[in-house]
Amino acid sequence: MLFVRPRPGRSLRRAVLVAVLGLVVASVVAPVVTLRGRDAEPVRAAERPRLVVYTYDSFVSWGPAKEIEKRFEAAYDADLVWVAPGDSGEMLSRLLGELKAGRSTADVFVGLADSDLPLALSNQMFQPLEYSKLPHLKDVPARLLIDESRCLIPFDHGFITLVYDTQAIAPDRAPRTFDDLLRPEWRRKIIAINPVTSSPGMAFLLWTIARFGEDGYLDYWRRLEPNLLTIAGGWSEAYSMFENGEAPIVVSYSTDLAYGVINYGSRRYGIITLDDQGYEQIELMGIVRGRRPDQERLAYAFLDLMLSPEVQALIPTTNWMFPANSRAPLPPDFARYAVVPAKPVRLPADKVAANRERWLREWASLIRTGR
């Protein structure tokens, strides 16, 4: 059985048109005409206040966006417009380009990968937040508040692990440590993901750096390389290959087992927490700099709604991540089968910011030479 599904903004190779095309051009012409939601129906938006939210495609097409829109519009008598023709990296690049050109229409960004935090902060893309205007933020664990500048706050988090096919590998034979992955029996049986083009790929690279240090991670990749079937451009590409049976092990998420159980009643795909670890990813949101006071008020209302227990309860089985609000209830099967590694790993944001580009260059040079 194939479990074909998207993940939150993971692959730079995806080009699914979900929401608004030409919004930037249209927004400077009155009356405003936008395309909203996945059905892209023309809507006149000049009659009510409007909040434009940039996010990634699967958040709108498969995720909780529709229900969030319904709740927000009912509570604030405003139009919520999702703009999501690409993944989170593409949308961030689009927003940066618009800000530099002085023509951004985005009010809020949802879904910034924590590995992209240094880029966002260095370009001053988001305004500092007044935490007092976000009552639900008090229920978010302090360890998830990774932006010391207070420009971006979390809305969900998850763990990068390995996933394996139990029909191809018996559970008692599955690799359990980083050293196990180097065994000859796994030659060309692992699908990795490019850290240059994908946030889960970047998370796995950072995991190896956390595990082996700057002096040892390249040597580990050098020894791992013979066991890699390929290095996919993004998560969607990698997981499709995995589901098609091209290799029995893939870099993916610790919620994949929960997804299979909840949607298909299947436990086929198992989770591997190497050395009992998993690399934690945090997805962030913030208010785009330069917003008018009325837009800023709506933006704060939106961010706080996103952190409410009711909206956060949608995250597990629509975005397949863990909610940021500790008070949000988890569906029973999600709580049972979504794996939380015994030893979560995260490198400090300032260390990633200082070394990210060098690490990527070193990795790319090694892989280009070795493959």
Summary of the structure (lengths in Angstrom):
residues: 371
radius of gyration: 20.5
end to end distance: 31.9
largest distance: 65.1
contacts: 1279
relative contact order: 0.18
helix: 43%
strand: 20%
